[in-house]
Every structure is written in structure tokens, then in C-alpha cells.
Amino acid sequence: MDGPRASTGLLRRGRLRRRRQPQPHSGSMLALPLRPRKLRRQLRRSVASRMAALRAQTLPSEDSEDSRVESTVDDPGDSLPGGTAATADATRREPYGHLAPAELLEGAPTARSLQTPPSRLAEAQPSRLRPASAPPARLAETPLCPAQPWAAAPPPVAPTTLSGPQVGSTGAELTWDSPLQRVLAELSSIPSSRRRAARLFEWLIAPMPPDHFYRRLWEREAVLVRRQDHSYYQGLFSTADLDAILRNEDVQFGQHLDAARYRNGQRETLNPPGRALPAAAWSLYQAGCSLRLLCPQALSTTVWQFLAVLQEQFGSMAGSNVYLTPPNSQGFAPHYDDIEAFVLQLEGKKLWRVYRPRVPTEELALTSSPNFSQDDLGEPLLQTVLEPGDLLYFPRGFIHQAECQDGVHSLHLTLSTYQRNTWGDFLEAVLPLAVQAAMEENVEFRRGLPRDFMDYMGAQHSDSKDPRRTAFMEKVRVLVARLGHFAPVDAVADQRAKDFIHDSLPPVLTDRERALSVYGLPIRWEAGEPVNVGAQLTTETEVHMLQDGIARLVGEGDHLFLYYTVENSRVYHLEEPRCLEIYPQQADAMELLLRSYPEFVRVGDLPCDSVEDQLSLATMLYDKGLLLTKMPLT
């Protein structure tokens, strides 16, 4: 049986007894024998020592560039009791030292502090990039991607390359003059995928330091960043891209495109049946409907690249929708969503109103709300007009509405993440398994209830002072406290990681990753036959994983499986989860490869019982596109 319950015995009790078994090359599956907890601890010490030795031997090379990129993110420190930031550079950091109803960073020629209730406006210099070295039941405004596939969606293929020049959805080559294109070029020179994700997020919320954002504002406050740079997102997505998609792809109303408008306090969805041909879509737009394109990453290479990098920053699925609103109109009623929302204004202008959760139960909402009327709302926390290059962030549960004014249209992309990724969701999976394990292993959980407990327990006895009731409640508290000893925390974490691997977009590769992986092998058909065939790994080949977040080792029953993202579709869950079985004699080596990234490991140093096992594991991973080599194979 799959799932956390099936892996509880394997990962909670840790009974992994390692014993040598022959590994056939016919593709047959072997069960993973159990081995004792003591050996498991020894394995982890062994892996840690090998990783330490690898790092001690590593000379400064490609990681040097990573360190410079990462070091540009200043640590603002925590606020001190007096309100000043914990840093000597108080003048520069003061704008980030306090919380306000909403926080705004505004690019301006000079830095000064303004007080404009209800929001604190902290102006800052615009960020400067370093030169590059090279559908739900209710149609909420920002849902994550639905499971319906695009009829003409691209099939899973070799991941594309994060390099340029880039080509937009229209097929036209994009210029390298925009900050977006410069940062994408910069990312291609960063070897570590995790550091690429951190750098792109730093760029997304610049000039605000990411550390300050996560410590003080994430899940807490609305944030507005004004950049006064209309080219900041140029090349990400445009109305021309939307028009090209309508003309060239099988876009269906209701599945991929929604036409909606909000008039006189009423929300209308005006989706005709069938394909969203340009004539129908643009006629609805002319009639005052907003057009919402669901999951543009399925058809836009640049949006896919953008989200595929950022998903590693969040450790949670990153989705998006695009919204095109005609002048002097509003498409959606006031509502809140169940995702963290980053609004990127791409074209035109839009007036936004953001409101705090009305009651504590709406804070960090688990589900999207119904549509609200204007009478349901109080004073907005933030009211502002977004212009191209601006960014607006608000947490789940924050009510919002937006409208176009002044005869100008609006195009924005909403990046969404962290849907049902809470402690409560985690415990909802852990606790039933913990109770079941406790009943199996501890006799106290199997003892019978008092014969007379219904005489003093239940709602009708809630005000009773009966000492038996007090003793009963104390017994419950003691047993609940003991559940922590039986909670299969690692098993549930692995299952959530497996789900994230399935949710993820396929990776985008740098030129280096493509050249040093199976995707860059020079094998091809030429003059009537394949040429450049025969490149092989040896025990002297140095390898590491293709990227940091592309694979996860998960125990299920008596087996270990490596789930991976490289064959995922850009369409949400179009494919079933992809995995490889890792045999018992290769488990230690697989853990070493996963934990040592981005350090290289000699194939001959993999902790297997034989050279055959070392080469078999490395070759399987390389052929699947999960490994890259230090030098190109010949």
C-alpha cells in the first residue's frame, strides 16, 4: 500500500537491515530489506563525514560567483526594543525596522520617509542589477492551476535551457534591455539551483531584503513595491503573447480562459461553450469582460522559466494566472484567496484595494471566500494604482478587489503559492498514523474506557465538577502528549515532498547543466547512422545531481523509490508521478548524491558493495537526466 501509512514501519521504526543481494540488469524490482536503527545512524554519520571530506577538498571555482550573488542580500536584523534595526547602518536600514498596516517601497531619486495613513511609505533607491557575466467551484481571482490539460499542451521533453536570447510566445526574439532578461542571463551563470532561486526572488521583491520580507511580512502584511521602471517585467508576458496563444493554441472557455465582469455589485461569468477563438475572446473584452488565462506557464516559455526557478525558493507549488481588464471596468467581486499572492503589473494601470481579514477565522484562510458585497467591507488597508514594474503582495485571507480607470487597460500576472501548506495540514496527516502506531505499540492506548464515563463526560456534563471528569481529561492530555513519540514525522514529510515533486514544473537548465548532462551528449543521426555513440561513465567520473530540488528518496512499504521532476509536464498533473526504484545495496550511495549537491562525488567513491553497483546506479541516474558530470563525456 502506498502513502505515509505504508512507509511508517520503514521510516518511523528505522528497521533497515542492509544485506547484500544480487542486482539483476533485466529491470526486475527488488524489495528493500529492513535494517536496524543503529546502522541507519551510522549511515548518516558516514554520509556526513564523506560530505565534509568533499567540501574540504573543493577548491574555489564556480561557487565563488554564487557567494558574491548571495552576499548582496543584506541582513536587516531584528528590530530592537527602541525600534531601531540591529545594525550599525541604521540610516539605510531604518525603513525596514518597523511593521505597519502595509509596507511600501518606492523607487525615487532620494530616500525620505513619509507618513500617509493608513500605510507607511518607505521610499528607497531602485534596485540595481549586477552586470551579467553571460478551476474551482467559485471562480476566485487567483486560483492555482486546475487539473484539466491543455488539448494542445506540449508533451514532456528535455528541459529547456535558461539562457538567451529568449523567444516569447509570439516567436519574436526578446531584447536583453529589460531587467527581467538581464536577471535571467545572470541566473544562467549561477551553478547552484537553490542560489538561482534565491537570486530570482531577491530580484522579484527588490529593493526589499528577502530576509526582512520573510521575517516580518510573509503571511502577515500587505507589501507594495513601486519601482518607477515600466520595463522591469518586460518579456515575461504581454497582450501580444495572449493574442498569439488564442490564435495558435486550443484554448477552451471555462477550462483555460474565463471572461468575467463585475457590475452593480454583481459578478458575471460569460463563458460561451467551446474554443476561445480570438473573435469571441476580443468581442467579450470589448463588452467590458476581463479575460483570465489560467496557467500561462503551460504555453509561455518565459513564464515557465520564471516559475520553475521560484518553486525551489518556496518549497511549494508555484502557479500563475494572467488577467487582462478593459478600461473603466472591474472583472471580479471582492474576495480573499487561499494562496500567497504576488501581483506583477505588466501593462497599463489598475486601482487595487486590499483589506485585512475581517475576523480571526479568516486570517491565513484555508479556502477561498465567496464573493463579498461592498457593504461587507470596511476601510481598505491599502488603496493604490499599480503601474508597470510595480509589485503587490498580500497573504491568504486578505480581501482584495481591483478595477481599471481613466481609459487605460491593465495586464497583470498573479504568482500564487503555499496552498494548503500549513502545520495543520501536516498534522492532519501525522496524527491518525501516530494514534494507530501508539495503539499497536503501547498498551495504555489499548486499555478500555471507564465503564461509567458517559455519566460525567459529554456536552451535557461540561459544567460538572465531578472529580472523575477531571481525571478523565487529565488522562486524555497525558495520552495526547505521548503521541509525539509515535508520530511518523519523517514519513509524512517524505510523502509531502513526493507530492511537491509531482506538483512541480519540469526544471529549466542552464547552458552548463545541459552541456554536462545527457541532454548535451553529441549523439545524433548523420549520414544514415547514429554517430558519437558510446560515451560511458567510469569509476573516475565525478558527478552530482542535476539540480537541488529535482528528486526525493521516499520509503514505501519495504521499498525505496526516487521520485523526480525532469519528466513532469508543464500542465498540472498531466502525467503520473515518475520514479525509479533504488535497490538496497545502492541506498547509501543515493543518499550521498542527494545530500552532497552541489559538491562533485567520484563514482568510485559511492558507498556501494561493488564497482558494478556504483556504475549501475550512476549510469541509471545519468541516462534519466538526473546527474551531470564535471567534464563532458566523450
Salt bridges, closest charged atoms under 4 A:
GLU62 OE2 - ARG512 NE 2.78
ASP63 OD1 - ARG195 NH1 3.48
GLU65 OE1 - ARG68 NH2 2.13
ASP66 OD2 - ARG195 NH1 3.29
GLU70 OE1 - ARG195 NE 3.85
ASP74 OD2 - ARG92 NH1 3.12
ASP78 OD1 - ARG215 NH1 2.83
ASP89 OD2 - ARG92 NE 2.54
GLU94 OE2 - HIS98 NE2 3.96
GLU103 OE1 - ARG120 NH2 3.38
GLU103 OE2 - HIS212 NE2 3.26
GLU123 OE1 - ARG112 NH1 3.52
GLU186 OE2 - ARG130 NH2 2.90
GLU186 OE2 - ARG199 NE 2.71
GLU202 OE1 - ARG199 NH1 3.47
ASP211 OD2 - ARG215 NE 3.12
GLU219 OE2 - ARG396 NH2 2.81
GLU221 OE1 - ARG356 NH2 2.75
ASP243 OD2 - ARG247 NE 2.80
ASP258 OD2 - ARG292 NH2 2.64
GLU268 OE1 - ARG261 NE 2.92
ASP337 OD2 - HIS335 NE2 3.36
ASP337 OD2 - HIS400 NE2 3.21
GLU340 OE2 - ARG396 NH1 2.50
GLU347 OE1 - HIS409 NE2 3.01
GLU362 OE2 - ARG358 NH2 2.47
GLU387 OE1 - HIS230 NE2 3.34
GLU387 OE2 - LYS349 NZ 3.86
ASP390 OD2 - ARG226 NH1 3.08
GLU403 OE2 - ARG353 NH1 2.81
ASP425 OD1 - ARG420 NH2 2.70
GLU440 OE2 - ARG5 NH2 2.81
GLU440 OE1 - ARG13 NH2 3.24
GLU441 OE2 - ARG12 NH1 2.80
GLU441 OE2 - ARG13 NE 2.78
GLU444 OE2 - ARG447 NE 2.94
GLU444 OE1 - LYS475 NZ 3.05
ASP452 OD2 - ARG468 NH1 2.66
ASP466 OD2 - ARG468 NH2 2.77
GLU474 OE1 - ARG477 NH2 3.20
ASP494 OD1 - ARG552 NH2 2.78
ASP503 OD1 - HIS573 NE2 2.57
GLU513 OE2 - ARG196 NH2 2.66
GLU526 OE1 - ARG524 NH2 2.91
GLU540 OE2 - ARG602 NH2 2.67
GLU542 OE1 - LYS630 NZ 3.84
ASP548 OD2 - ARG194 NH2 2.60
GLU556 OE2 - LYS498 NZ 2.82
GLU567 OE1 - ARG578 NH1 2.64
GLU567 OE2 - LYS624 NZ 3.37
GLU575 OE1 - ARG578 NH2 3.01
GLU581 OE2 - HIS559 ND1 2.62
ASP588 OD2 - ARG18 NH1 3.32
ASP588 OD1 - ARG35 NH1 2.88
GLU591 OE2 - ARG40 NH2 2.82
GLU591 OE1 - ARG44 NH1 3.79
GLU599 OE2 - ARG55 NE 3.78
ASP605 OD1 - ARG602 NH1 2.86
ASP609 OD1 - ARG18 NH2 2.84
ASP609 OD2 - ARG20 NE 3.92
GLU612 OE2 - HIS25 NE2 2.51
ASP613 OD2 - ARG20 NH2 3.70
